[in-house]
Amino acid sequence: MDQRRHGNRFLDRGGHQSSGISTSDRGHLSWLRVWHHGGVEIDAATSARSHHPDRVGSALAYRGIPLQAAYCGAKHAIRGFTNSLRTELLHEKSGITVSIVELPAVNTPQFDLARAHIPHTPRPMGNPVEPEVVADAVFRVALGSSREYWLGLQTILTILGNSIAPGYLDRYLARKAVAGQQTGTPLLAGRDDNLDHPVTALHRTRGSFSEGSSQHAPLVEAEFARSATIIIGAAACFAAGAAARRWISK
Protein backbone atom coordinates (compact mmCIF):
# COMPACT_ATOMS: atom_id res chain seq x y z
CA MET A 1 0.00 0.00 0.00
CA ASP A 2 1.27 3.44 -0.90
CA GLN A 3 -0.56 6.50 0.38
CA ARG A 4 0.40 10.08 -0.33
CA ARG A 5 -1.33 13.23 0.83
CA HIS A 6 -1.45 16.40 -1.28
CA GLY A 7 -3.41 19.19 0.39
CA ASN A 8 -6.82 17.64 0.98
CA ARG A 9 -6.22 14.82 -1.52
CA PHE A 10 -5.24 11.23 -0.84
CA LEU A 11 -3.51 9.11 -3.45
CA ASP A 12 -3.85 5.33 -3.37
CA ARG A 13 -1.84 3.05 -5.62
CA GLY A 14 -4.01 0.14 -4.56
CA GLY A 15 -1.18 -2.20 -3.60
CA HIS A 16 2.46 -3.10 -4.09
CA GLN A 17 4.22 -3.66 -7.38
CA SER A 18 5.20 -7.22 -6.61
CA SER A 19 5.31 -10.46 -8.55
CA GLY A 20 3.77 -9.60 -11.88
CA ILE A 21 3.45 -12.87 -13.77
CA SER A 22 2.92 -15.87 -11.56
CA THR A 23 0.77 -18.88 -12.36
CA SER A 24 1.42 -21.10 -9.35
CA ASP A 25 -1.36 -21.49 -6.77
CA ARG A 26 0.85 -20.08 -4.06
CA GLY A 27 1.88 -17.18 -6.27
CA HIS A 28 -1.71 -16.32 -7.03
CA LEU A 29 -2.68 -16.44 -3.36
CA SER A 30 0.20 -14.14 -2.43
CA TRP A 31 -0.70 -11.74 -5.22
CA LEU A 32 -4.36 -11.65 -4.30
CA ARG A 33 -3.54 -10.95 -0.65
CA VAL A 34 -1.32 -8.03 -1.65
CA TRP A 35 -3.52 -6.48 -4.31
CA HIS A 36 -7.01 -7.08 -2.93
CA HIS A 37 -6.07 -6.18 0.64
CA GLY A 38 -3.68 -3.44 -0.35
CA GLY A 39 -6.37 -0.81 -0.98
CA VAL A 40 -5.96 2.23 1.18
CA GLU A 41 -8.02 2.64 4.35
CA ILE A 42 -9.69 6.02 4.06
CA ASP A 43 -11.18 6.22 7.56
CA ALA A 44 -8.89 9.16 8.29
CA ALA A 45 -10.13 10.92 5.15
CA THR A 46 -13.79 10.49 6.05
CA SER A 47 -13.35 12.59 9.17
CA ALA A 48 -12.84 15.66 6.98
CA ARG A 49 -15.75 16.20 4.60
CA SER A 50 -13.75 17.84 1.82
CA HIS A 51 -11.17 15.11 1.20
CA HIS A 52 -10.75 13.69 -2.31
CA PRO A 53 -9.08 10.24 -2.47
CA ASP A 54 -7.37 9.60 -5.83
CA ARG A 55 -6.90 5.96 -6.83
CA VAL A 56 -4.49 4.65 -9.46
CA GLY A 57 -5.91 1.88 -11.63
CA SER A 58 -5.14 0.32 -14.98
CA ALA A 59 -6.68 -0.30 -18.38
CA LEU A 60 -6.51 -3.94 -17.30
CA ALA A 61 -9.32 -3.15 -14.87
CA TYR A 62 -11.53 -3.29 -17.97
CA ARG A 63 -9.72 -5.84 -20.13
CA GLY A 64 -8.00 -8.94 -18.82
CA ILE A 65 -4.98 -10.24 -20.72
CA PRO A 66 -3.12 -13.57 -20.65
CA LEU A 67 -0.30 -14.14 -18.13
CA GLN A 68 -1.68 -11.41 -15.86
CA ALA A 69 -4.72 -13.09 -14.28
CA ALA A 70 -3.94 -12.10 -10.67
CA TYR A 71 -3.03 -8.53 -11.62
CA CYS A 72 -6.09 -8.07 -13.84
CA GLY A 73 -8.39 -9.60 -11.24
CA ALA A 74 -7.05 -7.26 -8.58
CA LYS A 75 -7.43 -4.21 -10.82
CA HIS A 76 -11.03 -5.20 -11.57
CA ALA A 77 -11.55 -5.48 -7.80
CA ILE A 78 -10.10 -2.01 -7.18
CA ARG A 79 -12.43 -0.49 -9.79
CA GLY A 80 -15.42 -2.31 -8.31
CA PHE A 81 -14.47 -1.24 -4.78
CA THR A 82 -14.06 2.37 -5.92
CA ASN A 83 -17.46 2.41 -7.66
CA SER A 84 -19.14 0.97 -4.57
CA LEU A 85 -17.37 3.44 -2.31
CA ARG A 86 -18.40 6.34 -4.53
CA THR A 87 -22.09 5.40 -4.39
CA GLU A 88 -21.99 4.94 -0.61
CA LEU A 89 -20.47 8.40 -0.21
CA LEU A 90 -23.19 9.87 -2.43
CA HIS A 91 -25.84 8.07 -0.38
CA GLU A 92 -24.42 9.56 2.80
CA LYS A 93 -24.37 13.01 1.16
CA SER A 94 -20.67 13.18 1.97
CA GLY A 95 -18.43 15.95 0.74
CA ILE A 96 -15.84 13.33 -0.19
CA THR A 97 -15.39 12.62 -3.90
CA VAL A 98 -13.26 9.88 -5.45
CA SER A 99 -11.28 9.96 -8.69
CA ILE A 100 -9.49 7.08 -10.38
CA VAL A 101 -6.93 7.24 -13.18
CA GLU A 102 -6.51 4.20 -15.43
CA LEU A 103 -2.96 3.68 -16.69
CA PRO A 104 -1.39 2.02 -19.74
CA ALA A 105 1.69 -0.19 -19.54
CA VAL A 106 4.40 1.57 -17.53
CA ASN A 107 8.16 1.04 -17.64
CA THR A 108 8.58 0.11 -13.98
CA PRO A 109 10.97 -2.45 -12.43
CA GLN A 110 7.97 -4.76 -11.94
CA PHE A 111 9.07 -6.80 -14.94
CA ASP A 112 12.57 -7.23 -13.54
CA LEU A 113 11.21 -8.25 -10.13
CA ALA A 114 8.34 -10.51 -11.12
CA ARG A 115 8.20 -14.21 -10.42
CA ALA A 116 7.55 -15.64 -13.87
CA HIS A 117 6.67 -19.05 -15.27
CA ILE A 118 7.27 -18.34 -18.94
CA PRO A 119 10.11 -19.25 -21.33
CA HIS A 120 11.51 -15.71 -21.66
CA THR A 121 11.87 -12.71 -19.39
CA PRO A 122 8.71 -10.59 -19.03
CA ARG A 123 8.20 -7.17 -20.56
CA PRO A 124 5.33 -4.64 -20.68
CA MET A 125 2.75 -5.15 -23.39
CA GLY A 126 2.98 -2.67 -26.27
CA ASN A 127 4.80 0.63 -25.90
CA PRO A 128 4.93 1.64 -22.22
CA VAL A 129 5.13 5.13 -20.78
CA GLU A 130 7.79 6.28 -18.37
CA PRO A 131 6.89 6.58 -14.65
CA GLU A 132 7.35 10.36 -14.83
CA VAL A 133 4.41 10.53 -17.25
CA VAL A 134 2.26 8.78 -14.68
CA ALA A 135 3.44 11.08 -11.88
CA ASP A 136 2.49 14.15 -13.92
CA ALA A 137 -0.92 12.66 -14.74
CA VAL A 138 -1.64 11.77 -11.12
CA PHE A 139 -0.76 15.31 -10.08
CA ARG A 140 -3.18 16.72 -12.65
CA VAL A 141 -5.89 14.30 -11.53
CA ALA A 142 -5.40 15.53 -7.96
CA LEU A 143 -6.21 19.04 -9.19
CA GLY A 144 -9.27 17.90 -11.17
CA SER A 145 -12.78 16.88 -10.24
CA SER A 146 -13.87 14.18 -12.70
CA ARG A 147 -14.68 10.69 -11.44
CA GLU A 148 -12.34 8.89 -13.86
CA TYR A 149 -9.42 9.68 -16.16
CA TRP A 150 -7.68 7.60 -18.84
CA LEU A 151 -3.97 8.04 -19.52
CA GLY A 152 -2.54 7.26 -22.94
CA LEU A 153 -3.93 6.22 -26.30
CA GLN A 154 -3.32 2.57 -25.40
CA THR A 155 -5.69 2.89 -22.43
CA ILE A 156 -8.34 4.71 -24.45
CA LEU A 157 -8.32 2.16 -27.26
CA THR A 158 -8.26 -0.79 -24.86
CA ILE A 159 -11.25 0.35 -22.81
CA LEU A 160 -13.35 1.53 -25.75
CA GLY A 161 -12.39 -1.47 -27.87
CA ASN A 162 -13.39 -3.87 -25.12
CA SER A 163 -16.76 -2.13 -24.88
CA ILE A 164 -17.37 -2.49 -28.61
CA ALA A 165 -15.74 -5.79 -29.57
CA PRO A 166 -14.68 -7.86 -26.55
CA GLY A 167 -14.76 -11.12 -28.50
CA TYR A 168 -12.38 -9.76 -31.10
CA LEU A 169 -10.00 -8.65 -28.34
CA ASP A 170 -10.17 -12.16 -26.82
CA ARG A 171 -8.89 -13.64 -30.07
CA TYR A 172 -6.41 -10.85 -30.76
CA LEU A 173 -4.83 -11.08 -27.31
CA ALA A 174 -4.72 -14.87 -27.52
CA ARG A 175 -2.63 -14.51 -30.68
CA LYS A 176 -0.45 -11.56 -29.70
CA ALA A 177 -0.29 -10.94 -25.97
CA VAL A 178 1.61 -14.02 -24.79
CA ALA A 179 4.60 -13.39 -27.04
CA GLY A 180 4.05 -9.64 -26.68
CA GLN A 181 4.79 -9.83 -22.95
CA GLN A 182 8.11 -11.64 -23.36
CA THR A 183 11.52 -10.52 -24.53
CA GLY A 184 13.86 -12.66 -26.59
CA THR A 185 16.02 -13.36 -23.53
CA PRO A 186 15.52 -16.79 -21.93
CA LEU A 187 14.33 -16.70 -18.33
CA LEU A 188 17.07 -18.05 -16.06
CA ALA A 189 16.06 -20.75 -13.62
CA GLY A 190 16.10 -19.49 -10.04
CA ARG A 191 15.86 -15.80 -10.98
CA ASP A 192 15.45 -13.78 -7.79
CA ASP A 193 12.04 -12.14 -7.37
CA ASN A 194 10.17 -10.13 -4.77
CA LEU A 195 7.19 -12.36 -4.15
CA ASP A 196 8.49 -13.37 -0.73
CA HIS A 197 11.17 -10.78 0.02
CA PRO A 198 12.51 -7.46 -1.31
CA VAL A 199 15.09 -7.41 -4.08
CA THR A 200 16.73 -4.16 -3.07
CA ALA A 201 19.44 -4.23 -5.70
CA LEU A 202 16.79 -3.68 -8.38
CA HIS A 203 14.91 -0.88 -6.62
CA ARG A 204 14.66 2.16 -8.89
CA THR A 205 12.04 4.28 -10.64
CA ARG A 206 12.38 3.10 -14.24
CA GLY A 207 12.48 -0.43 -15.53
CA SER A 208 14.61 -1.89 -18.31
CA PHE A 209 12.49 -0.76 -21.25
CA SER A 210 13.19 2.96 -21.60
CA GLU A 211 14.09 2.40 -25.24
CA GLY A 212 10.74 2.70 -26.96
CA SER A 213 8.96 4.09 -23.89
CA SER A 214 7.01 7.30 -24.31
CA GLN A 215 7.76 10.52 -22.47
CA HIS A 216 4.27 11.89 -23.17
CA ALA A 217 0.70 10.58 -23.10
CA PRO A 218 -2.71 12.27 -23.34
CA LEU A 219 -4.83 12.42 -20.21
CA VAL A 220 -8.57 12.53 -20.92
CA GLU A 221 -11.69 12.47 -18.81
CA ALA A 222 -13.39 9.12 -19.28
CA GLU A 223 -16.86 10.63 -19.69
CA PHE A 224 -15.55 12.92 -22.43
CA ALA A 225 -13.93 9.99 -24.27
CA ARG A 226 -17.13 7.93 -24.08
CA SER A 227 -19.31 10.83 -25.22
CA ALA A 228 -16.97 11.65 -28.10
CA THR A 229 -17.02 8.02 -29.24
CA ILE A 230 -20.83 7.98 -29.24
CA ILE A 231 -21.01 11.26 -31.17
CA ILE A 232 -18.45 10.13 -33.74
CA GLY A 233 -20.19 6.78 -34.12
CA ALA A 234 -23.59 8.45 -34.54
CA ALA A 235 -22.14 10.87 -37.10
CA ALA A 236 -20.57 7.98 -39.04
CA CYS A 237 -23.88 6.08 -39.07
CA PHE A 238 -25.74 9.19 -40.21
CA ALA A 239 -23.22 9.79 -43.00
CA ALA A 240 -23.40 6.16 -44.08
CA GLY A 241 -27.20 6.29 -44.11
CA ALA A 242 -27.22 9.50 -46.14
CA ALA A 243 -24.78 8.02 -48.63
CA ALA A 244 -26.90 4.90 -48.94
CA ARG A 245 -30.05 6.93 -49.59
CA ARG A 246 -28.30 8.92 -52.31
CA TRP A 247 -27.05 5.71 -53.93
CA ILE A 248 -30.53 4.11 -53.83
CA SER A 249 -32.18 7.23 -55.25
CA LYS A 250 -29.95 7.18 -58.32
N, C-alpha and C positions, 0 to 999 in steps of 0.2 A: 504494500500500500504506500502511496506517495501523495501526501497532501501538502498543498501550498496555499498560502493566504495572500491575496492581493487586495488591499482595501477591505471592502465588504464582500469579496468574492472568495470562494473556495474552489480549488482545482483538485480533481480526483482522476488519477490515471487508471483506477479500477483494478490494480494488481501489480505484481512484479513482472518484469521481463525475465522469464525463466526459461525452462526447457521448451523450445518452440515446436519441435517435431518429434513426438514420442508416441509409439503405438503399443507399448507394453501396458498391461493392466495397471501395474504399479505406477508407471509414468503418467497414465491418464488420471489416476486417483490423486497423485500429487499435484498435477496441473489443476484439476478441478478444485481442490482445496485452496490453492493459491488464488486462482482467478475468481471463483464464485464467492469466496469469503474475503476477498481482498478489497471489495468495495468500501469506500470511505464511510465511516459513521458520521452522520451530520447532526447528531444531537446538539453539539455545541452551536451549530449554525442556527438551529431552530429557536434558540433562545433570543435571537435578534431578528426581528421580523423583516429586515431589509436585505438579508444575505442572499447571495446568488451562487449556488454551487455550480461549477463547470466541470463536466465529465468528458473524458477523452475516450472515444470509441474507435471504431474501425468500419471500413466498408464491408468487412467480413461479418459484421453484425447483421447484414442483410443477405449475404451470399456466401455460403460455405464452400470451401475448396478442398481438394484432396490433400492429405498429409497434415492437415491442420485442424482435425476434428475437435480436439480439446480447446484450442484457441478460439475457433469459430463458435463453439458451443458457449464458451464463457462470454464472448462478445455479444452474442444473442441475449444471454442472460442479463448483461449489464444494460442493454437497451430496454429489455422488458422491465427490469427493476426501475430504471429511470422513468419510463412512461407511467408505471404504477405510482411511483413517488410523486410525479408531477400532478396526477389526478387527485391524489390524496391531499396535496397541498392546496389545490384549487377548492376541493370540498371543504377544507377547513378555513377557507378565505384567508390563507396565509399571505404575507407579503413576500415570501420566499419564491423565487423563480429558478428554474433549472435549465441550463443549456448543455448540449452535448455536441461535440465536434467529431465527425467520422473521418478517419485518416486513410490515406493510401498506404502502400508499402513504404517503409521507412528504413534507411540505411543505419540500423542500430547494430550493436554487437550481439544482439539476440541470436543471429545466425552462426556466430562463432562460438556461442556458449551452449547452444541447444543440444540436448541428447537426441540423437537421430538414429533411425533404423532404416536407412536408405543407402543405396550403393555409393553415392557421391555426396560431397559436403553440401549443406543447404545454402540457399540464397533467397533473397526476396523475389517475389513474383513480379515480372514486368520491370519497369524503370522506377526505382524508388526515389523518394525525396530525401534530402538531408535533414537531420534532426533540427537544425536551425530554422528550417522552413516551418516545421511543426511548432516550434517555440514562438515564432512570430504570429502564427495563426491562433494559437491558444491565447496569446496576449490580446489579439484583436477580438476574439470571442468574449474575453472577460470584460471588454468595454462595450459589447453589444447587448442586445436584448432578445434576439430570436431564440426559439426553442431548440433549433438544430442547425448545424452548419456542415457543409461538405468541403473537404480540402482536396484539390487536385482533380484533373480531368479523369484520371483512373477511377477515383471514387464515384464521380458523377455518372460515368458510363456504366460502372458496375451496378450501382443501385437502380438506376433507371432501366438498364438492360434486364436486370433480374425481375423487375416489375412487369416488363413487356413480354419477355421471352425466356422464362426460367428453364424450360426444357432444352432450348438451344444452348444455354449456358452450361447445363449439365453435360451435354455431349462435348461442347467445346473444351471445357475444363478437363474432362476425362482424357481428351486427346493431348492437351497442351500443358496442363498445370503440373503434372508429376515431373516431367523433364524440365519444365520451366522453373521449378523450385530447387534445381540441383545444378551445381557447377560441373565442370569436367574433371575435377580433382577427386580421386577416390577417397572415401571416408576411411580414416585409419581406425583399426580396431582399438578399443580402449581410449578413445579420445576423451579428454577431461571435459566435463560439463557441469552446469550449476544446478542440476535438479536437486541434489542433496546437500551441496555446500558451495560457497562462493568460489569463483575462479578470479581472484583479484588481479592476476597478471593481465587479464583481458579487459579490465574495466576501463572504459573510455566513452566518449560521446558518440563518435561515428563508428560504423562497422567497416567491413573490408570492401565495400562496393561503391566507393565514392566515384570511381570512373563510371560514367553513365548515369549517376544520380543527378537529380535536378536541384538547382538552387532556388527555384521559384515554382509556385503552384497557385492557381486561383482558389480563393475562398468564397463560397457562395452560400446564401441562405437556402436551406433545403426547400422551404415553401416556394421561394422564387423559382428554383430549378424545376420543381414539379409543375408549377403554373405555366412556366415558359414552355415546357414540353407539351402540355395539353394544348396551349394556344398554337404552337407550331404544328402539332399533329392535326388540329382542327382546320388550320389554314391549308395544310397539304391536302386533306380530304376534300375541302371545298374547291380547291383548285383542280383536283383530279375530277371531281363531279362536273365542274363547269366545262372542262376540256372534253369530257365524255359526252355531255349534252351537245356541244358544238359539233363533235364528230358525228353523232347520230343524226343531227339536223341537216347535215350535208346531203 
